[in-house]
Amino acid sequence: MTQTNDRSSHGAVNLAELLTRVESDLDLLGELIGVFKEEFPPLLQSLRQSIATEELENVVSTSHTLKGMLSGLSVTRGAAIASRIEQMGRDGKTSELADALTLLESEVANLAPELDSYVAKTKP
């Protein structure tokens, strides 16, 4: 028996919330996903680099941007992790950043294909 609530059984995205945010406009959803797929990877790479070099100002600003992107796509857990990274950067907790980054990367590893699959499933 398969049952879905707000989340797909495998996903990081709260699909019901996301569809509400875009008022079920699949064209808009497709555009948002396109922007995400273009902008997210370089931002994540920038965060990796900032953590590696302990550039805390960049950690804070980049993780804040990622948090906003993930929140906008209803990726609740990913946004929460990015928020935690942002706060760690503010607090200077450099020893915890690498683990938090690994957690974020794991959370978003299949995000683009997951989002694409939602658009494909909901197209008429």
C-alpha positions as CSV (number, residue, x, y, z in Angstrom):
1,M,0.0,0.0,0.0
2,T,1.5,3.3,-1.1
3,Q,0.4,6.5,0.6
4,T,1.7,10.0,0.0
5,N,1.1,13.0,2.2
6,D,3.1,16.2,1.8
7,R,6.2,14.4,0.8
8,S,6.9,11.7,-1.8
9,S,8.2,8.5,-0.2
10,H,11.8,9.2,-1.3
11,G,12.0,12.9,-1.5
12,A,13.3,16.0,0.1
13,V,10.6,18.3,-1.4
14,N,7.3,19.0,0.3
15,L,5.4,18.7,-3.0
16,A,2.0,19.8,-1.7
17,E,3.6,23.0,-0.3
18,L,5.6,23.6,-3.4
19,L,2.5,23.3,-5.7
20,T,0.7,25.7,-3.4
21,R,3.6,28.2,-3.6
22,V,3.4,28.3,-7.4
23,E,-0.4,28.1,-7.4
24,S,-0.1,24.8,-9.4
25,D,1.5,26.8,-12.2
26,L,3.6,24.1,-13.8
27,D,5.3,26.5,-16.2
28,L,6.4,28.6,-13.3
29,L,7.5,25.5,-11.4
30,G,9.6,24.5,-14.5
31,E,11.2,28.0,-14.6
32,L,12.0,27.9,-10.9
33,I,13.6,24.4,-11.3
34,G,15.6,25.7,-14.2
35,V,17.0,28.6,-12.2
36,F,17.7,26.3,-9.3
37,K,19.6,23.8,-11.5
38,E,21.7,26.7,-13.0
39,E,22.4,28.6,-9.8
40,F,22.5,26.0,-7.0
41,P,25.6,23.9,-8.1
42,P,28.0,27.0,-8.2
43,L,26.6,28.2,-4.9
44,L,27.2,24.8,-3.3
45,Q,30.7,24.8,-4.7
46,S,31.3,28.2,-3.3
47,L,30.1,27.0,0.1
48,R,32.5,24.1,0.0
49,Q,35.4,26.3,-0.8
50,S,34.5,28.8,1.9
51,I,34.2,26.1,4.5
52,A,37.6,24.6,3.3
53,T,39.3,28.0,3.6
54,E,37.3,29.0,6.7
55,E,36.1,32.2,5.1
56,L,33.2,32.6,7.6
57,E,31.7,35.7,6.0
58,N,31.3,33.8,2.8
59,V,30.0,30.7,4.6
60,V,27.3,32.9,6.2
61,S,26.3,34.7,3.0
62,T,26.3,31.7,0.8
63,S,24.5,29.4,3.2
64,H,21.9,32.1,3.6
65,T,21.4,32.3,-0.1
66,L,21.1,28.5,-0.3
67,K,18.6,28.5,2.6
68,G,16.4,30.9,0.7
69,M,16.6,28.8,-2.5
70,L,15.8,25.6,-0.7
71,S,13.0,27.2,1.3
72,G,11.5,28.6,-1.9
73,L,11.3,25.1,-3.4
74,S,9.9,23.6,-0.2
75,V,13.0,21.6,0.6
76,T,12.4,22.0,4.3
77,R,15.2,19.7,5.7
78,G,17.8,21.1,3.3
79,A,16.8,24.7,4.2
80,A,17.1,23.8,7.9
81,I,20.6,22.4,7.4
82,A,21.7,25.5,5.4
83,S,20.3,27.6,8.2
84,R,22.3,25.6,10.7
85,I,25.5,26.2,8.6
86,E,24.7,29.9,8.4
87,Q,24.5,30.0,12.2
88,M,27.7,28.0,12.7
89,G,29.4,30.5,10.5
90,R,28.1,33.3,12.5
91,D,29.2,31.6,15.7
92,G,32.6,30.7,14.3
93,K,32.1,26.9,14.8
94,T,34.5,25.9,12.1
95,S,35.0,22.4,13.5
96,E,31.4,21.5,12.8
97,L,31.0,23.0,9.3
98,A,32.4,20.1,7.3
99,D,30.0,17.6,8.8
100,A,27.1,20.0,8.3
101,L,28.1,20.4,4.7
102,T,28.2,16.6,4.2
103,L,24.7,16.4,5.6
104,L,23.5,19.2,3.3
105,E,25.1,17.6,0.2
106,S,23.4,14.3,1.1
107,E,20.1,15.9,1.5
108,V,20.2,17.6,-1.9
109,A,22.1,14.9,-3.8
110,N,19.1,13.9,-5.9
111,L,17.1,17.1,-5.7
112,A,17.3,18.2,-9.3
113,P,16.0,14.9,-10.7
114,E,13.4,14.8,-8.0
115,L,12.1,18.2,-9.0
116,D,12.2,17.2,-12.6
117,S,10.2,14.1,-11.9
118,Y,7.4,16.1,-10.1
119,V,7.1,18.3,-13.2
120,A,6.9,15.3,-15.4
121,K,4.3,13.6,-13.2
122,T,2.1,16.6,-13.0
123,K,2.1,17.5,-16.7
124,P,-1.2,16.8,-18.4
